[in-house]
Amino acid sequence: MTLTMKGVHYDISDRTKEFLDDKMSHLDPFKDLIVNADIVITKDKNEYRVESNIHFRWGTMVHLHEVDLELYPAIEKLVDKLDAKISKEKEKVKDHHHQSHHDVKEE
Protein backbone atom coordinates (compact mmCIF):
# COMPACT_ATOMS: atom_id res chain seq x y z
CA MET A 1 0.00 0.00 0.00
CA THR A 2 1.34 3.39 -0.99
CA LEU A 3 0.42 6.26 1.32
CA THR A 4 0.55 9.85 0.08
CA MET A 5 -0.13 12.92 2.22
CA LYS A 6 -0.89 16.42 1.02
CA GLY A 7 -1.73 19.64 2.84
CA VAL A 8 -4.01 22.39 1.53
CA HIS A 9 -3.47 25.68 3.39
CA TYR A 10 -1.56 23.53 5.88
CA ASP A 11 2.07 22.42 6.02
CA ILE A 12 2.18 18.85 7.27
CA SER A 13 4.75 18.71 10.08
CA ASP A 14 6.96 15.70 10.79
CA ARG A 15 4.97 15.14 13.98
CA THR A 16 1.70 15.03 12.02
CA LYS A 17 3.24 12.66 9.46
CA GLU A 18 4.39 10.34 12.24
CA PHE A 19 0.96 10.49 13.90
CA LEU A 20 -0.78 9.72 10.61
CA ASP A 21 1.64 6.89 9.80
CA ASP A 22 1.05 5.41 13.25
CA LYS A 23 -2.74 5.59 12.89
CA MET A 24 -2.67 4.20 9.35
CA SER A 25 -0.55 1.27 10.58
CA HIS A 26 -3.75 0.01 12.25
CA LEU A 27 -4.90 -0.79 8.71
CA ASP A 28 -1.89 -3.07 8.06
CA PRO A 29 -4.05 -6.23 8.08
CA PHE A 30 -5.71 -4.83 4.94
CA LYS A 31 -2.56 -3.58 3.18
CA ASP A 32 -2.62 -6.29 0.49
CA LEU A 33 -6.18 -5.23 -0.44
CA ILE A 34 -5.26 -1.57 -0.95
CA VAL A 35 -3.23 -0.25 -3.89
CA ASN A 36 -2.84 3.26 -2.53
CA ALA A 37 -4.25 5.68 0.02
CA ASP A 38 -4.26 9.43 -0.57
CA ILE A 39 -4.73 11.64 2.50
CA VAL A 40 -5.45 15.37 2.16
CA ILE A 41 -5.45 17.69 5.17
CA THR A 42 -7.16 21.03 4.60
CA LYS A 43 -7.02 23.89 7.11
CA ASP A 44 -10.01 26.20 6.89
CA LYS A 45 -10.73 29.21 9.09
CA ASN A 46 -11.27 27.36 12.35
CA GLU A 47 -11.42 23.68 11.44
CA TYR A 48 -9.50 20.85 9.83
CA ARG A 49 -10.86 18.62 7.10
CA VAL A 50 -9.10 15.28 6.62
CA GLU A 51 -10.00 13.38 3.45
CA SER A 52 -8.97 10.01 2.13
CA ASN A 53 -9.22 8.25 -1.20
CA ILE A 54 -8.58 4.54 -0.91
CA HIS A 55 -8.02 2.54 -4.11
CA PHE A 56 -8.61 -1.21 -3.78
CA ARG A 57 -6.90 -3.81 -5.94
CA TRP A 58 -10.25 -4.87 -7.46
CA GLY A 59 -10.84 -1.35 -8.82
CA THR A 60 -13.13 0.18 -6.21
CA MET A 61 -12.32 3.64 -4.86
CA VAL A 62 -13.66 4.87 -1.52
CA HIS A 63 -13.73 8.53 -0.47
CA LEU A 64 -14.19 9.40 3.21
CA HIS A 65 -13.71 12.62 5.15
CA GLU A 66 -13.85 13.97 8.67
CA VAL A 67 -14.07 17.54 9.97
CA ASP A 68 -13.05 18.69 13.45
CA LEU A 69 -11.81 21.79 15.23
CA GLU A 70 -8.59 19.91 16.04
CA LEU A 71 -6.45 17.96 13.61
CA TYR A 72 -5.52 14.82 15.56
CA PRO A 73 -9.08 13.93 16.61
CA ALA A 74 -10.12 14.37 12.96
CA ILE A 75 -7.37 11.95 11.88
CA GLU A 76 -8.40 9.41 14.54
CA LYS A 77 -12.06 9.57 13.50
CA LEU A 78 -11.13 9.19 9.84
CA VAL A 79 -8.99 6.12 10.49
CA ASP A 80 -11.86 4.58 12.49
CA LYS A 81 -14.17 5.20 9.52
CA LEU A 82 -11.58 3.72 7.15
CA ASP A 83 -11.24 0.60 9.27
CA ALA A 84 -15.00 0.03 9.22
CA LYS A 85 -15.35 0.78 5.50
CA ILE A 86 -12.41 -1.42 4.47
CA SER A 87 -13.81 -4.31 6.52
CA LYS A 88 -17.18 -3.84 4.82
CA GLU A 89 -15.60 -3.74 1.33
CA LYS A 90 -13.58 -6.86 2.11
CA GLU A 91 -16.75 -8.71 3.15
CA LYS A 92 -18.57 -7.59 -0.01
CA VAL A 93 -15.81 -8.97 -2.21
CA LYS A 94 -15.58 -12.15 -0.14
CA ASP A 95 -19.37 -12.71 -0.30
CA HIS A 96 -19.48 -11.98 -4.03
CA HIS A 97 -16.57 -14.34 -4.70
CA HIS A 98 -18.14 -17.08 -2.55
CA GLN A 99 -21.53 -16.60 -4.21
CA SER A 100 -20.13 -16.88 -7.74
CA HIS A 101 -18.37 -20.17 -6.89
CA HIS A 102 -21.55 -21.47 -5.29
CA ASP A 103 -23.56 -20.63 -8.43
CA VAL A 104 -21.09 -22.49 -10.65
CA LYS A 105 -21.22 -25.63 -8.49
CA GLU A 106 -25.03 -25.81 -8.72
CA GLU A 107 -25.07 -25.79 -12.53
C-alpha positions as CSV (number, residue, x, y, z in Angstrom):
1,M,0.0,0.0,0.0
2,T,1.3,3.4,-1.0
3,L,0.4,6.3,1.3
4,T,0.5,9.9,0.1
5,M,-0.1,12.9,2.2
6,K,-0.9,16.4,1.0
7,G,-1.7,19.6,2.8
8,V,-4.0,22.4,1.5
9,H,-3.5,25.7,3.4
10,Y,-1.6,23.5,5.9
11,D,2.1,22.4,6.0
12,I,2.2,18.9,7.3
13,S,4.8,18.7,10.1
14,D,7.0,15.7,10.8
15,R,5.0,15.1,14.0
16,T,1.7,15.0,12.0
17,K,3.2,12.7,9.5
18,E,4.4,10.3,12.2
19,F,1.0,10.5,13.9
20,L,-0.8,9.7,10.6
21,D,1.6,6.9,9.8
22,D,1.0,5.4,13.3
23,K,-2.7,5.6,12.9
24,M,-2.7,4.2,9.4
25,S,-0.6,1.3,10.6
26,H,-3.8,0.0,12.2
27,L,-4.9,-0.8,8.7
28,D,-1.9,-3.1,8.1
29,P,-4.1,-6.2,8.1
30,F,-5.7,-4.8,4.9
31,K,-2.6,-3.6,3.2
32,D,-2.6,-6.3,0.5
33,L,-6.2,-5.2,-0.4
34,I,-5.3,-1.6,-0.9
35,V,-3.2,-0.3,-3.9
36,N,-2.8,3.3,-2.5
37,A,-4.2,5.7,0.0
38,D,-4.3,9.4,-0.6
39,I,-4.7,11.6,2.5
40,V,-5.5,15.4,2.2
41,I,-5.5,17.7,5.2
42,T,-7.2,21.0,4.6
43,K,-7.0,23.9,7.1
44,D,-10.0,26.2,6.9
45,K,-10.7,29.2,9.1
46,N,-11.3,27.4,12.3
47,E,-11.4,23.7,11.4
48,Y,-9.5,20.8,9.8
49,R,-10.9,18.6,7.1
50,V,-9.1,15.3,6.6
51,E,-10.0,13.4,3.5
52,S,-9.0,10.0,2.1
53,N,-9.2,8.3,-1.2
54,I,-8.6,4.5,-0.9
55,H,-8.0,2.5,-4.1
56,F,-8.6,-1.2,-3.8
57,R,-6.9,-3.8,-5.9
58,W,-10.2,-4.9,-7.5
59,G,-10.8,-1.4,-8.8
60,T,-13.1,0.2,-6.2
61,M,-12.3,3.6,-4.9
62,V,-13.7,4.9,-1.5
63,H,-13.7,8.5,-0.5
64,L,-14.2,9.4,3.2
65,H,-13.7,12.6,5.2
66,E,-13.9,14.0,8.7
67,V,-14.1,17.5,10.0
68,D,-13.0,18.7,13.5
69,L,-11.8,21.8,15.2
70,E,-8.6,19.9,16.0
71,L,-6.4,18.0,13.6
72,Y,-5.5,14.8,15.6
73,P,-9.1,13.9,16.6
74,A,-10.1,14.4,13.0
75,I,-7.4,11.9,11.9
76,E,-8.4,9.4,14.5
77,K,-12.1,9.6,13.5
78,L,-11.1,9.2,9.8
79,V,-9.0,6.1,10.5
80,D,-11.9,4.6,12.5
81,K,-14.2,5.2,9.5
82,L,-11.6,3.7,7.2
83,D,-11.2,0.6,9.3
84,A,-15.0,0.0,9.2
85,K,-15.3,0.8,5.5
86,I,-12.4,-1.4,4.5
87,S,-13.8,-4.3,6.5
88,K,-17.2,-3.8,4.8
89,E,-15.6,-3.7,1.3
90,K,-13.6,-6.9,2.1
91,E,-16.7,-8.7,3.2
92,K,-18.6,-7.6,0.0
93,V,-15.8,-9.0,-2.2
94,K,-15.6,-12.1,-0.1
95,D,-19.4,-12.7,-0.3
96,H,-19.5,-12.0,-4.0
97,H,-16.6,-14.3,-4.7
98,H,-18.1,-17.1,-2.6
99,Q,-21.5,-16.6,-4.2
100,S,-20.1,-16.9,-7.7
101,H,-18.4,-20.2,-6.9
102,H,-21.6,-21.5,-5.3
103,D,-23.6,-20.6,-8.4
104,V,-21.1,-22.5,-10.7
105,K,-21.2,-25.6,-8.5
106,E,-25.0,-25.8,-8.7
107,E,-25.1,-25.8,-12.5
